Amino acid sequence: MKHIKEQFIRYMDAGFPIIYLDTYEEDKADDLIRSVAGGRKIEEWNVRGYFENQVLMQAEAPLEDILRTLIDDPLSLQRSVLVLKDVPLFKDQMAVIELLKYLARRIGNGSLPDFNIVIVSSEVYIPGELDPFLTILHDEYLTVSDIRGVIEQFCHDQEVDMLPEFIRELAQMFKGLSEYEINTILALALSDDGEITRSDLSLILEQKKQVVQKSGILEMIPLKEGMDDIGGLESLKQWLQRKEKIFRNMEAAAAFGVDMPKGVLIAGMPGCGKSLNAKAAAKLFGVPLLRLDMGRLMGKYVGESEANMRKAIGLAEAIAPCVLWIDELEKAFAGVGGSGGAADV
């Protein structure tokens, strides 16, 4: 959060017209915006209406009407931040997009100093008309040390004792989850029998499955098959078994300067064992298996496919260590070299 706060301040000071905050934790986003506003007035629009410094001024007011009112009264925009939420609701409202572009151009040419537009949404949608005026800030996944701090704070608040070794193990297990999700799982585990033990680790795994499924891009695959289920491919199995020792002892391997396994490309006709190898490798390493279907990445809006790829890679890195199974890779190259125009991804 410290890094994103520094970026936020830098973009606001540089006069970036529109800052797109990619997050679904609106409470944390509100705290972040208040901390960087520097005493400026915070105006907000969402589906409930128009607010000034958290005071409701107009209930259920259409965004187009609010923008026109603000444009007609530029003095109301001095030393202020306009926060917009629920933005997917105006995807097809060209009038709103044009009004935002007008405000962005006014900010860019210096006509509206000390004024920024901040869009808060978990769904990245960038109309082509706003692309030149907009920069994206992605919500950061919690680091292991951040997660450990959340767990320790929860234990302190609830007067729960946990061994430091178990807290470190939990912190690794919680990678990829938000602070809200971590606190919810800890509270659920505590309410069950009054303590948090290894028997509650299944709750974490189930929540991770939920996070992956809700992404709409990745899928967490249940593991049943092992290396003994693979017929042939002895060289590949030996390579995986050597890498398994590294996966099981990554900290020690890194201390000795051993490189982490990078990956392997398996090509062949249907039924030759490509999917089976991915499942067996994850079970061998004792880590989750995430399946990335290239067909799910492609979106119809400009920049949507690239945003989906960033989201998938970011989630996989947050959940790591894991095996990332990229399925049907050839779909990513469909149409390459054709005459589809500059919008081809």
C-alpha positions in Angstrom: 0.0 0.0 0.0 2.9 2.3 0.6 4.1 1.9 -3.0 0.7 2.6 -4.5 0.3 5.6 -2.2 3.6 7.1 -3.4 2.5 6.5 -7.0 -0.8 8.1 -6.4 0.7 11.3 -5.0 3.2 11.5 -7.8 0.5 11.2 -10.5 -1.7 13.8 -8.8 1.1 16.2 -8.4 2.0 15.7 -12.1 -1.5 16.7 -13.0 -2.6 13.4 -14.6 -6.2 14.0 -15.6 -7.7 10.6 -14.8 -6.3 8.0 -12.4 -7.9 4.6 -12.6 -7.7 2.7 -9.3 -8.1 -1.0 -10.1 -9.5 -2.5 -6.8 -12.6 -4.1 -5.4 -11.8 -3.0 -1.8 -13.6 0.3 -1.8 -13.1 1.0 1.9 -9.3 0.8 1.4 -9.6 2.9 -1.7 -11.5 5.6 0.2 -8.8 5.7 2.9 -6.1 5.9 0.3 -7.8 8.8 -1.5 -8.3 10.7 1.7 -4.7 10.2 2.6 -3.4 11.6 -0.7 -6.0 14.4 -1.2 -3.9 16.9 0.8 -6.9 18.8 2.2 -8.7 19.0 -1.1 -12.5 18.6 -1.3 -13.5 15.0 -2.3 -16.5 14.8 -4.5 -17.9 11.4 -5.3 -20.5 9.9 -7.6 -21.9 6.4 -7.3 -25.3 4.7 -7.9 -26.6 6.2 -4.7 -26.0 9.8 -5.8 -23.5 12.7 -5.6 -21.5 13.3 -2.4 -19.3 16.1 -1.2 -16.9 15.1 1.6 -19.1 12.1 2.3 -22.3 14.2 2.6 -25.1 13.3 0.2 -25.9 16.3 -1.9 -28.1 14.7 -4.6 -29.7 11.3 -4.3 -29.7 8.9 -7.3 -28.4 11.7 -9.7 -27.4 10.6 -13.2 -23.7 10.9 -13.7 -24.2 12.9 -17.0 -26.2 15.5 -15.1 -23.6 15.8 -12.3 -20.8 16.3 -14.9 -22.7 19.0 -16.7 -23.4 20.8 -13.5 -19.7 20.7 -12.5 -18.6 21.9 -15.9 -21.0 24.8 -15.7 -19.5 25.8 -12.3 -15.7 25.4 -12.7 -15.1 27.2 -9.4 -16.6 24.1 -7.6 -13.8 22.0 -9.0 -10.9 24.1 -7.6 -8.7 22.1 -5.2 -10.9 19.0 -5.4 -10.9 15.3 -6.4 -13.8 13.8 -8.3 -14.2 10.1 -7.4 -16.3 8.0 -9.7 -17.5 4.5 -8.8 -19.7 1.9 -10.4 -18.2 2.9 -13.8 -19.2 -0.2 -15.7 -22.7 1.2 -15.6 -21.8 3.9 -18.2 -19.9 1.7 -20.7 -22.3 2.7 -23.5 -23.0 6.2 -22.4 -21.1 8.3 -25.0 -22.3 11.6 -23.5 -20.6 10.7 -20.2 -17.4 9.6 -21.9 -17.3 12.9 -23.9 -17.9 15.0 -20.8 -15.0 13.2 -19.0 -12.8 13.8 -22.0 -13.7 17.5 -21.9 -12.8 17.7 -18.2 -9.5 15.7 -18.8 -8.5 18.1 -21.6 -9.2 21.1 -19.3 -7.0 19.5 -16.6 -4.3 18.8 -19.2 -4.1 22.4 -20.5 -4.0 23.9 -17.0 -7.5 25.3 -17.0 -8.5 23.2 -13.9 -5.4 23.3 -11.6 -5.4 21.1 -8.5 -8.2 18.9 -9.8 -8.1 15.2 -10.6 -10.6 12.6 -11.6 -10.2 9.2 -9.8 -12.1 6.1 -11.1 -12.5 3.3 -8.6 -13.5 -0.1 -10.0 -12.5 -3.8 -9.9 -13.3 -4.0 -13.6 -10.9 -2.2 -15.9 -12.8 -0.6 -18.7 -11.0 2.1 -20.7 -12.9 3.8 -23.6 -10.6 4.6 -26.5 -11.5 8.3 -26.2 -10.1 8.5 -22.7 -7.0 6.4 -23.2 -4.6 9.3 -23.7 -5.7 11.0 -20.5 -5.8 8.0 -18.2 -3.3 6.0 -16.1 -4.0 2.8 -14.1 -3.0 2.0 -10.6 -3.4 -1.6 -9.7 -4.2 -2.6 -6.1 -1.2 -4.5 -4.8 -1.5 -8.0 -3.4 -0.3 -8.3 0.2 3.2 -9.5 0.7 4.0 -12.4 3.1 5.2 -9.9 5.8 2.0 -7.8 5.3 -0.1 -11.0 5.8 1.8 -12.0 8.9 1.1 -8.5 10.3 -2.7 -9.0 9.6 -2.6 -12.4 11.3 -0.7 -11.1 14.3 -3.1 -8.1 14.7 -6.1 -10.5 14.5 -4.5 -12.7 17.2 -3.9 -9.7 19.4 -7.5 -8.4 19.0 -9.1 -11.8 19.6 -6.6 -12.8 22.3 -5.6 -15.9 20.4 -2.2 -17.6 20.8 -0.4 -19.1 17.8 3.2 -20.3 17.4 5.4 -18.1 15.2 6.1 -21.1 13.0 2.4 -21.7 12.3 1.9 -17.9 11.6 4.6 -18.1 9.0 3.0 -21.1 7.4 -0.4 -19.4 7.5 1.1 -16.3 5.8 2.3 -18.4 2.9 -1.1 -20.1 2.6 -2.9 -16.8 2.6 -0.9 -15.4 -0.4 -3.3 -14.0 -3.0 -6.1 -13.1 -0.6 -7.1 -9.6 0.5 -7.0 -8.3 4.1 -10.8 -8.6 4.3 -10.8 -12.2 3.1 -8.0 -13.1 5.6 -9.8 -11.7 8.5 -13.0 -13.4 7.5 -11.4 -16.8 7.2 -9.6 -16.3 10.6 -12.9 -15.3 12.2 -14.7 -18.3 10.6 -12.0 -20.7 11.9 -12.1 -19.2 15.3 -15.8 -19.4 15.6 -15.8 -23.2 14.8 -14.0 -24.4 17.9 -12.4 -21.4 19.6 -8.9 -21.9 18.1 -7.1 -21.8 14.8 -5.3 -25.1 13.9 -4.1 -27.0 10.9 -7.5 -28.5 10.4 -8.6 -25.0 9.3 -6.2 -24.9 6.4 -8.9 -26.3 4.1 -10.9 -23.1 4.6 -8.0 -21.1 3.1 -7.7 -23.5 0.1 -11.5 -23.2 -0.5 -11.3 -19.4 -0.4 -8.4 -19.4 -2.8 -10.6 -21.5 -5.2 -13.3 -18.8 -4.9 -10.8 -16.0 -5.6 -9.6 -17.8 -8.7 -13.1 -18.7 -10.0 -14.3 -15.1 -9.5 -11.4 -13.8 -11.6 -13.2 -15.4 -14.6 -9.8 -16.1 -16.3 -8.1 -18.7 -14.2 -9.4 -22.0 -12.9 -8.1 -24.0 -9.9 -8.0 -27.7 -10.9 -8.4 -30.5 -8.3 -5.5 -32.8 -8.2 -6.0 -36.6 -8.4 -3.5 -38.0 -10.9 0.2 -38.5 -10.0 3.4 -39.3 -11.8 2.6 -43.0 -11.8 -0.4 -42.3 -14.0 1.8 -41.1 -16.8 2.8 -43.7 -19.4 6.2 -43.1 -20.9 7.7 -39.6 -21.1 10.5 -40.8 -18.7 12.8 -37.9 -19.5 10.1 -35.4 -18.6 9.2 -37.3 -15.4 12.8 -37.4 -14.3 13.2 -33.7 -14.9 10.0 -33.0 -12.9 11.2 -35.2 -10.0 14.5 -33.3 -9.9 12.7 -30.0 -9.8 10.4 -31.3 -7.0 13.2 -31.2 -4.6 13.7 -27.5 -5.3 10.0 -26.7 -4.9 9.9 -28.5 -1.6 12.9 -26.5 -0.3 12.8 -23.2 -2.2 14.3 -21.0 0.5 17.3 -23.4 1.0 17.6 -23.7 -2.8 17.7 -20.0 -3.3 20.3 -19.6 -0.5 22.5 -22.0 -2.4 22.0 -20.1 -5.7 19.9 -22.8 -7.4 17.7 -21.4 -10.1 13.9 -21.8 -9.8 12.2 -24.1 -12.4 11.1 -21.9 -15.3 8.7 -24.2 -17.1 8.2 -26.6 -19.9 6.4 -26.4 -23.3 4.6 -29.6 -24.2 3.2 -29.9 -27.7 1.4 -32.9 -29.3 -1.8 -34.4 -30.6 -4.9 -34.7 -28.3 -4.6 -37.5 -25.8 -0.8 -37.6 -25.6 -0.8 -36.5 -21.9 -0.3 -32.8 -22.0 -3.0 -32.0 -19.4 -2.1 -35.1 -17.3 1.5 -33.9 -17.0 0.3 -30.5 -15.7 -1.9 -32.1 -13.0 0.8 -34.7 -12.0 3.4 -31.9 -11.7 1.3 -29.9 -9.4 0.5 -32.9 -7.2 4.2 -33.8 -7.1 5.2 -30.3 -6.1 2.4 -30.1 -3.5 1.2 -26.7 -4.9 -2.1 -25.5 -6.4 -2.7 -26.0 -10.2 -4.0 -22.9 -12.0 -5.4 -23.4 -15.5 -5.2 -20.4 -17.9 -7.3 -20.9 -21.0 -6.0 -18.5 -23.6 -9.5 -18.3 -25.1 -10.8 -16.5 -22.0 -8.3 -13.7 -22.3 -9.7 -12.2 -25.4 -12.0 -9.2 -24.8 -14.0 -7.1 -27.2 -12.9 -3.7 -25.9 -9.5 -2.0 -26.6 -7.0 -3.0 -23.9 -9.3 -5.6 -22.3 -7.3 -8.6 -23.5 -4.0 -7.1 -22.2 -5.8 -6.2 -18.9 -7.0 -9.8 -18.6 -3.4 -11.1 -19.1 -2.0 -8.7 -16.4 -4.8 -9.8 -14.0 -4.1 -13.5 -14.6 -0.4 -13.2 -14.2 -0.7 -10.9 -11.1 -3.1 -13.4 -9.5 -0.8 -16.4 -10.3 2.2 -14.5 -8.8 0.2 -13.6 -5.7 -0.9 -17.2 -5.1 2.6 -18.6 -5.9 4.1 -21.1 -5.4 1.8 -22.8 -7.9 1.9 -24.5 -11.2 0.4 -22.3 -14.0 -1.0 -24.5 -16.8 -1.4 -22.5 -19.9 -3.9 -24.5 -22.0 -4.4 -24.2 -25.8 -1.6 -21.7 -26.2 -2.1 -21.6 -30.0 -5.3 -19.5 -29.5 -3.1 -16.6 -28.6 -1.7 -16.6 -32.1 -4.9 -16.7 -34.0 -5.0 -14.0 -36.7 -1.4 -12.9 -36.2 -0.1 -11.5 -39.5 -3.5 -10.9 -40.9 -5.1 -7.6 -42.0 -7.3 -7.0 -39.0 -5.9 -3.5 -38.4 -4.1 -1.8 -35.6 -6.6 -3.0 -32.9 -5.3 -6.6 -33.2 -3.8 -7.9 -30.0 
